[in-house]
Amino acid sequence: MNPNILEHHLVSRLKFKYLQLLVTVGEQRNIFKAAQIHNMAQPAATKIIRDIESALNIELFDRSSRGVTPTLYGEVLIKHAKLILSQVKHASEELSSLHGGLSGRVTVGSLLAASATLLPNAINRLKKNRPNVSVSLMEGTGDKLLNALKIDDLDIMVGRIPEVPDEDGLTNEILYHEPVVIVTRADHPLQGKKNLALADLVDQQWILPPRETMLRKEIDMAFHRDGLDVPVNPIESVSILTNRTLLKNSDMITALPLQVVLTYEEIGLLKRLDMPLIIEPGPIGVTLRAHRQLPPAADYLLDSLREEAAKLTARYKDLY
């Protein structure tokens, strides 16, 4: 189809409620459930989808007895529908913020390194100064959060800075550098031993981040640099609650951002081993859409993150 004709059909046929329905059908994989969510009859929802397909002369969904699945065309249209809806939401929030002065909403994705101190302290600072701002948090691995950021399901991602190609349309801002330390339960047999090295730990049962994470790659490189094999059969996990319990109830060891460890050292649950850092402190910061203006609430949180990061930087100068 001629691009100009296709653009005309998109502009003239895709009403705002149609975009909302498309996104919901894509999420639910079921037209009946999507219709219920939008308080409409299933035949009406089905007709809307078929009318869009007819107008564009493409199939948006594959139908089966189990529901519907977006086609390649459907995935593209749903992705852009999400972006349009997100921009409308942000416009509404910005207007509301201007009208109310201190309100709005920010959606932030948190990686492990930011979850213990940086992000909670920044949120506390934000809520103290702007109590009417709403904050929604999403935790997960870097790849999951990056995908959410790309389609505007997130305003900001906070944590260890990922490798983001320029063509992904994302940009990073480093706020500070976080040491990663080796830890065990407080009464582990290795506690009390001085000047440990990786060679002393290679035969231990390890908990490590998944292979695709930047931290795991750096840990693996540290073993190779010392002429060692990476520990055999590690448990791969980024769940701090699961890892904390595994460490508490076993002789396992792991590598964690220092701020996470300090939280548990205060209550006597975990403790650092006496050994030098095995990798250089990693960059902690925020990842944003490169050419998107943040809504005011997200800007407020970003300012709070910068202020809290400055305090952590000053603190680390005394430790390392």
MOJOLIN-V873676 format. One record per run of one state. SS is the DSSP state (alpha for helix, beta for strand, coil for the rest). FROM is the first residue (numbers start at 1). TO is the last residue. If there is no record, write none. Layout:
SS	FROM	TO
SS	FROM	TO
//
This chain:
coil	1	2
alpha	3	13
coil	14	15
alpha	16	28
coil	29	30
alpha	31	37
coil	38	41
alpha	42	56
coil	57	60
beta	61	64
coil	65	66
beta	67	70
coil	71	71
alpha	72	100
coil	101	103
beta	104	110
coil	111	111
alpha	112	115
coil	116	117
alpha	118	129
coil	130	132
beta	133	139
coil	140	141
alpha	142	150
coil	151	155
beta	156	160
coil	161	165
alpha	166	168
coil	169	169
beta	170	178
coil	179	179
beta	180	185
coil	186	195
beta	196	196
coil	197	197
alpha	198	200
coil	201	205
beta	206	208
coil	209	213
alpha	214	225
coil	226	234
beta	235	236
coil	237	239
alpha	240	248
coil	249	252
beta	253	257
alpha	258	265
coil	266	269
beta	270	272
coil	273	274
beta	275	275
coil	276	281
beta	282	289
coil	290	295
alpha	296	319
coil	320	320
//
